[in-house]
Amino acid sequence: MSDTMKAVRFHGFGGPEVLRYETAARPEPTAGEVLVRVRAAGLNPPDLYLREGYRMLPPEWQPPVRFPAIPGTDISGVVEAVAEDIVGFSVGDEVYSMVRFPGGLAGDSSAYAEYVSVPASELAPKPASIDHVQAAGAPMSLLTAWQFLVDPGHDEPNPLQPDRHVPVPLENRTVLVNGAAGGVGHLAVQVAKWRGARVIAVASGRHEALLRELGADEFIDYTQTAPETVVRGADLVIDTVGGPKAGRFLRTLKRGGALFPIFPLGFSGAEEAAKLGVTVSTTQVRSSGAQLDDVGRLLDDGTLRVVIDSTYPLSQARQAHERAARGHVQGKIVLTVE
C-alpha cells in the first residue's frame, strides 16, 4: 500500500476556493484505531466553520488550526487495517463514523480523504441496506438529532450551559422543527415522529412534499407565514437554525415546554424563557460508535431515511462547499471517493 493518498486540504482560512485536492501522507492506525478506506464523506456546517477559521466564535473559543488541514468528520467506507489491540472490526468490514468530534474540530478529524484513521470506539458497522453515500450523510446530523431528542449518550460536562442536557418526553407531544428540510432537521422530524410526537415542520414551500412523506403532520412555509405568529401550545421546539433569532419561538411554547436551539450562540431570551416557564437547553454533539450502532438499525430497517441533496467527487469539494453556501439544502451533501 502506498504511503500517500489524495485528500482535500487548505493552507489558510477563506472561502471554498482555499480547498485543494492534492497528495497527502496516508495515516497509520495507532493503538485503539482502525484505518478506513473512505468511500463517501458527508458535509456538515463545522466543515465550513473550520475552513473559515471559526470566525463566528469568540476569539477565546477559536481552536488553533495547524496547516495544511483536512476538513470533514463524517465517513463511510471499508476497513483497510486495524491496530493490534482492536477487537470487533476486521479488514473488509463496511463501517461508518463521525470521526473525533468535537475533539478534532481543529482539523484532526480529516475525513475529506481517501483514508482516515478512526478510534474504534467511534466506529460502527454500516447499515447493510443503505449505500455509502447515505451512510456518510448520517453521522453528525443523526447523532445531533438523537442526542438532543433521545439520549445524550455521555456524561461529559456541557460546554454550552452549566447543566446537563436532558431530552423531554415526545410521545403524544407537539414538536415543532425549524429548518426541517436540512441535515439535522429532516432527521429530527423522523426521530420525533418515531417517538410518537405530532410534528410541525417549518421550511420553505418546495420542501413540503418531502417533509410530509417523512412524517410531518403539519407544514409551515416560513416564506409565507412566520411560524411564531400561528403556533401556540407546542411542547418542544427544536430549532436547527438557532442563533440570535431562536428566542422568537418562546411564544409558541406552553408553560413547561422546551426550546432546544442546535446553534445557541447569540441566544438572548433566557430572562423571557424564565418568565414563560420554558426550559432552554442545548448540548454539543459527540462521537459515539455505540449510538451509531443503535441508530444504524433504524436506518437499516427503513424507520429513518437519509435524504441526499447532491453528491460531488472528492476532487470537487470546492463546488460542494459552494453548494452548501447557497443554502436551502434538502438533506445532505456528500462527497464520493473512488
Secondary structure per residue as TSV (DSSP state, phi and psi in degrees):
chain	resnum	aa	ss	phi	psi
A	1	M	-	360.0	136.2
A	2	S	-	-63.5	151.9
A	3	D	S	-92.8	10.4
A	4	T	E	-124.5	168.2
A	5	M	E	-154.9	169.8
A	6	K	E	-91.8	141.4
A	7	A	E	-151.9	163.1
A	8	V	E	-100.9	122.1
A	9	R	E	-129.8	163.0
A	10	F	B	-135.3	145.6
A	11	H	S	-109.4	5.3
A	12	G	S	-174.6	157.8
A	13	F	-	-72.3	153.2
A	14	G	-	163.1	-161.7
A	15	G	S	-79.7	-172.0
A	16	P	G	-55.7	-24.7
A	17	E	G	-65.9	-15.5
A	18	V	G	-79.2	-12.0
A	19	L	-	-75.4	128.6
A	20	R	E	-123.9	135.4
A	21	Y	E	-93.3	112.9
A	22	E	E	-152.9	174.9
A	23	T	E	-81.1	136.3
A	24	A	E	-138.1	165.6
A	25	A	E	-70.6	135.4
A	26	R	-	-78.0	133.4
A	27	P	-	-71.7	158.3
A	28	E	-	-116.3	136.2
A	29	P	-	-71.3	131.7
A	30	T	-	-99.9	-175.8
A	31	A	T	-51.7	132.9
A	32	G	T	82.6	5.0
A	33	E	E	-118.0	159.6
A	34	V	E	-126.2	135.3
A	35	L	E	-91.2	124.3
A	36	V	E	-113.1	131.1
A	37	R	E	-82.3	111.1
A	38	V	E	-74.7	131.7
A	39	R	E	-105.6	-25.7
A	40	A	E	-157.9	148.9
A	41	A	E	-133.9	129.0
A	42	G	E	-88.0	145.2
A	43	L	-	-87.7	143.0
A	44	N	-	-141.9	157.0
A	45	P	H	-51.7	-39.4
A	46	P	H	-60.2	-23.4
A	47	D	H	-63.0	-42.4
A	48	L	H	-70.7	-39.7
A	49	Y	H	-60.9	-43.0
A	50	L	H	-62.0	-47.0
A	51	R	H	-59.0	-33.6
A	52	E	H	-87.9	-4.8
A	53	G	T	86.1	24.5
A	54	Y	S	50.6	42.6
A	55	R	T	-68.0	-15.4
A	56	M	T	-79.4	-9.9
A	57	L	S	-91.9	151.3
A	58	P	-	-56.8	146.8
A	59	P	G	-51.0	-37.4
A	60	E	G	-70.4	-14.9
A	61	W	G	-97.3	-9.8
A	62	Q	-	-75.0	118.8
A	63	P	-	-73.4	147.4
A	64	P	-	-72.7	125.0
A	65	V	-	-106.3	130.0
A	66	R	-	-94.7	130.4
A	67	F	S	-99.9	150.7
A	68	P	S	-73.1	145.9
A	69	A	B	-115.3	147.1
A	70	I	-	-107.8	118.5
A	71	P	-	-78.4	176.9
A	72	G	-	101.0	144.8
A	73	T	-	-126.9	-29.4
A	74	D	E	-101.1	127.0
A	75	I	E	-138.1	155.3
A	76	S	E	-136.0	138.1
A	77	G	E	-174.1	-154.4
A	78	V	E	-127.4	135.2
A	79	V	E	-63.9	124.4
A	80	E	E	-98.6	-35.9
A	81	A	E	-160.1	156.9
A	82	V	E	-132.1	148.4
A	83	A	-	-67.1	161.4
A	84	E	T	-62.7	-26.6
A	85	D	T	-91.1	5.2
A	86	I	-	-82.4	130.3
A	87	V	-	-123.7	139.9
A	88	G	S	103.8	-15.4
A	89	F	-	-130.0	140.5
A	90	S	-	-132.2	158.1
A	91	V	T	-54.7	132.3
A	92	G	T	98.8	-13.9
A	93	D	-	-67.2	138.9
A	94	E	E	-87.6	129.2
A	95	V	E	-139.8	165.2
A	96	Y	E	-144.7	161.5
A	97	S	E	-166.4	152.8
A	98	M	E	-102.1	112.8
A	99	V	-	-88.5	121.5
A	100	R	S	47.5	59.2
A	101	F	T	-128.2	131.6
A	102	P	T	-88.6	1.3
A	103	G	T	-57.5	-30.9
A	104	G	T	-101.1	20.8
A	105	L	T	-67.4	-10.2
A	106	A	T	-89.9	11.4
A	107	G	T	115.7	5.1
A	108	D	T	-87.3	-4.1
A	109	S	S	-77.3	-44.2
A	110	S	-	56.7	50.5
A	111	A	-	-85.9	-20.9
A	112	Y	S	-81.0	69.4
A	113	A	B	-157.6	165.2
A	114	E	S	-71.8	-27.6
A	115	Y	E	-137.3	146.6
A	116	V	E	-145.4	141.0
A	117	S	E	-91.1	134.9
A	118	V	E	-129.5	130.1
A	119	P	E	-57.4	132.0
A	120	A	G	-58.4	-29.3
A	121	S	G	-68.4	-13.8
A	122	E	G	-105.6	6.3
A	123	L	E	-108.3	147.1
A	124	A	E	-143.6	156.2
A	125	P	E	-61.1	135.7
A	126	K	-	-65.8	133.3
A	127	P	-	-55.3	128.9
A	128	A	T	-67.5	-28.5
A	129	S	T	-87.5	-3.0
A	130	I	S	-116.6	159.4
A	131	D	-	-88.9	177.8
A	132	H	H	-65.1	-33.5
A	133	V	H	-63.0	-49.2
A	134	Q	H	-64.0	-40.9
A	135	A	H	-63.8	-39.3
A	136	A	H	-69.3	-24.0
A	137	G	H	-78.1	-11.5
A	138	A	S	-87.1	-46.3
A	139	P	H	-52.3	-63.3
A	140	M	H	-65.6	-44.5
A	141	S	H	-64.9	-44.6
A	142	L	H	-72.7	-40.0
A	143	L	H	-63.8	-35.0
A	144	T	H	-63.1	-50.8
A	145	A	H	-58.8	-42.6
A	146	W	H	-66.9	-46.3
A	147	Q	H	-72.0	-27.2
A	148	F	H	-77.8	-40.5
A	149	L	H	-101.0	-25.9
A	150	V	T	-119.7	-57.7
A	151	D	-	-158.5	116.3
A	152	P	-	-58.4	-32.6
A	153	G	-	78.0	8.4
A	154	H	-	-159.2	167.1
A	155	D	-	-117.3	20.9
A	156	E	-	-64.6	145.1
A	157	P	-	-56.9	144.1
A	158	N	-	-82.0	114.7
A	159	P	T	-73.2	-8.9
A	160	L	T	-106.1	-10.6
A	161	Q	S	-162.0	160.2
A	162	P	S	-71.0	-25.3
A	163	D	S	-104.1	154.3
A	164	R	-	-66.2	139.8
A	165	H	-	-70.2	133.0
A	166	V	-	-124.1	116.7
A	167	P	-	-60.3	158.4
A	168	V	-	-111.7	158.2
A	169	P	-	-59.3	142.4
A	170	L	-	-114.7	-23.3
A	171	E	T	-62.4	128.1
A	172	N	T	60.9	21.8
A	173	R	-	-106.2	158.5
A	174	T	E	-97.0	122.2
A	175	V	E	-120.1	124.5
A	176	L	E	-99.8	129.0
A	177	V	E	-112.7	113.1
A	178	N	E	-91.3	138.7
A	179	G	T	73.4	40.1
A	180	A	T	-70.0	-17.1
A	181	A	T	-91.2	-9.4
A	182	G	S	-77.7	-173.9
A	183	G	H	-58.3	-56.3
A	184	V	H	-70.7	-41.2
A	185	G	H	-59.8	-47.0
A	186	H	H	-69.4	-25.3
A	187	L	H	-82.6	-34.5
A	188	A	H	-62.9	-38.9
A	189	V	H	-56.4	-47.0
A	190	Q	H	-70.6	-40.3
A	191	V	H	-64.4	-44.7
A	192	A	H	-62.9	-41.4
A	193	K	H	-65.2	-42.6
A	194	W	H	-61.0	-32.9
A	195	R	T	-84.9	5.2
A	196	G	T	96.3	14.0
A	197	A	-	-84.5	157.9
A	198	R	E	-91.2	122.1
A	199	V	E	-110.6	128.0
A	200	I	E	-105.9	118.0
A	201	A	E	-99.8	133.4
A	202	V	E	-116.4	121.7
A	203	A	E	-164.7	179.6
A	204	S	-	-76.5	158.3
A	205	G	G	-57.9	-29.2
A	206	R	G	-68.2	-13.4
A	207	H	G	-95.1	-1.1
A	208	E	H	-59.4	-48.5
A	209	A	H	-59.0	-45.0
A	210	L	H	-61.5	-46.9
A	211	L	H	-67.5	-34.8
A	212	R	H	-67.1	-37.6
A	213	E	H	-63.1	-33.4
A	214	L	T	-80.9	-6.0
A	215	G	T	122.2	-1.8
A	216	A	-	-62.2	133.0
A	217	D	S	-84.3	-32.9
A	218	E	E	-134.8	155.8
A	219	F	E	-135.4	135.8
A	220	I	E	-123.1	122.3
A	221	D	E	-84.3	106.0
A	222	Y	T	-67.5	-17.2
A	223	T	T	-75.0	-15.8
A	224	Q	T	-108.6	-34.0
A	225	T	S	-140.0	127.5
A	226	A	-	-73.2	118.3
A	227	P	G	-58.7	-31.5
A	228	E	G	-70.4	-11.2
A	229	T	G	-91.6	-13.1
A	230	V	T	-122.4	-18.6
A	231	V	-	-96.8	132.1
A	232	R	-	-139.9	149.6
A	233	G	S	77.8	18.7
A	234	A	E	-71.0	152.9
A	235	D	E	-89.3	-32.0
A	236	L	E	-149.3	136.8
A	237	V	E	-116.2	123.8
A	238	I	E	-107.3	108.8
A	239	D	E	-98.8	100.9
A	240	T	S	-76.6	-12.1
A	241	V	S	-86.6	-49.9
A	242	G	-	64.9	-151.6
A	243	G	G	79.6	-165.4
A	244	P	G	-60.2	-25.3
A	245	K	G	-86.3	-2.5
A	246	A	G	-61.3	-28.5
A	247	G	G	-62.2	-19.8
A	248	R	G	-64.2	-19.8
A	249	F	G	-82.8	-8.4
A	250	L	G	-58.6	-36.8
A	251	R	G	-72.7	-13.3
A	252	T	G	-83.3	-10.7
A	253	L	E	-99.6	148.1
A	254	K	E	-78.7	161.0
A	255	R	E	-60.0	131.7
A	256	G	E	93.0	-3.6
A	257	G	E	-79.2	-178.2
A	258	A	E	-140.6	145.0
A	259	L	E	-118.0	122.3
A	260	F	E	-113.0	95.7
A	261	P	E	-82.6	124.0
A	262	I	S	-66.7	-39.0
A	263	F	S	-113.9	96.6
A	264	P	-	-85.6	-9.4
A	265	L	T	-63.2	131.6
A	266	G	T	96.0	-9.9
A	267	F	-	-65.3	131.0
A	268	S	-	-131.2	22.4
A	269	G	-	-102.3	20.8
A	270	A	H	-60.3	-41.1
A	271	E	H	-66.6	-44.0
A	272	E	H	-63.3	-41.3
A	273	A	H	-59.8	-41.7
A	274	A	H	-62.7	-40.9
A	275	K	H	-65.3	-35.5
A	276	L	H	-84.5	-7.4
A	277	G	T	72.6	33.6
A	278	V	-	-109.7	134.6
A	279	T	E	-86.8	129.5
A	280	V	E	-112.0	123.3
A	281	S	-	-145.0	145.4
A	282	T	-	-144.0	172.9
A	283	T	-	-157.1	170.1
A	284	Q	-	-103.9	120.4
A	285	V	-	-61.2	141.2
A	286	R	-	-133.0	145.3
A	287	S	-	-58.4	142.2
A	288	S	-	-161.0	106.6
A	289	G	H	-64.8	-35.5
A	290	A	H	-63.4	-42.6
A	291	Q	H	-70.5	-37.0
A	292	L	H	-63.3	-33.3
A	293	D	H	-64.3	-43.5
A	294	D	H	-64.7	-52.7
A	295	V	H	-70.7	-22.5
A	296	G	H	-59.5	-31.9
A	297	R	H	-66.2	-34.2
A	298	L	H	-74.2	-30.8
A	299	L	H	-71.1	-38.2
A	300	D	H	-66.9	-38.5
A	301	D	T	-92.9	4.1
A	302	G	T	86.1	2.5
A	303	T	S	-61.5	-41.3
A	304	L	S	-116.7	147.8
A	305	R	-	-135.8	133.7
A	306	V	-	-93.7	119.6
A	307	V	-	-89.5	133.4
A	308	I	E	-104.9	120.1
A	309	D	E	-72.4	-49.4
A	310	S	E	-167.0	158.8
A	311	T	E	-127.2	150.9
A	312	Y	E	-140.0	145.8
A	313	P	E	-62.6	153.0
A	314	L	G	-52.1	-37.0
A	315	S	G	-65.2	-15.0
A	316	Q	G	-109.2	34.8
A	317	A	H	-59.5	-34.1
A	318	R	H	-58.1	-48.5
A	319	Q	H	-63.3	-35.1
A	320	A	H	-64.7	-41.5
A	321	H	H	-67.5	-34.9
A	322	E	H	-64.5	-39.5
A	323	R	H	-62.5	-43.8
A	324	A	H	-62.1	-39.2
A	325	A	H	-67.0	-26.0
A	326	R	H	-72.4	-18.8
A	327	G	-	75.8	-170.4
A	328	H	-	54.9	38.0
A	329	V	-	-74.8	135.5
A	330	Q	-	-103.7	99.9
A	331	G	S	85.5	-129.8
A	332	K	E	-122.5	149.5
A	333	I	E	-101.3	133.8
A	334	V	E	-133.6	139.6
A	335	L	E	-92.9	136.7
A	336	T	E	-104.6	144.0
A	337	V	-	-122.8	118.7
A	338	E	-	-79.1	360.0
